[in-house]
Amino acid sequence: MTYASETWVLKETIIQKLLVFERKILRRIFGPTKENQIWRVKTSKELDKLIKHKNIINYIEAQRLSWFGQVQRMPDNRTVKKIFNWKPLTKRSQGRPKYRWEDNIKQDICQMKIKNWIAYVQDQGKWKEVIEKAKTFNWEVQKLEEEEEEEEEEEDDDDDDNNNCDTVCCVKTPGIITNSQPFCVSLCYFSTTNCVIIH
């Protein structure tokens, strides 16, 4: 079922479908719960505790990070590394760009709050610890925390003057701050601290 999952691009719809299928199988394996002489179906939270957050999405995330680490440690003359670093010369089509495998990796690193990941990925031992952490990482809780942080930042931005150059850039993807409003862009090797201020 998860063959070559390290190369998958996971969208929200695919994640939900995989989790629904997995819960269906787990409910058959663990069976119902008897409560006050009444049998009931186990909830998603109960199943999550039983498997200790080691669900199918966490497994795919860990496999993806593992493959990413291998690609980063490859010498530049390897074909896989050349394809990974290759940039198309043609003009991009109009509209929103498609969600990429690299975007998944950036999101994983941001959510797990891995600082200085470039050094980590070169150390196979340290990167293995990151992979093991990803297998039991609670992505849903982290998403809720990020949403709360974003709401607080939006409230702070509304209170600040638009001409203030000290406006803080977004946490996920730091970028450029202008006098009129903050504008954040994804960087290839992003930093979680520095933003460029343009007057």
Order of alpha helices (4+ residues) and beta strands (2+ residues): alpha-beta-beta-alpha-alpha-alpha-alpha-alpha-alpha-alpha-beta-beta-beta
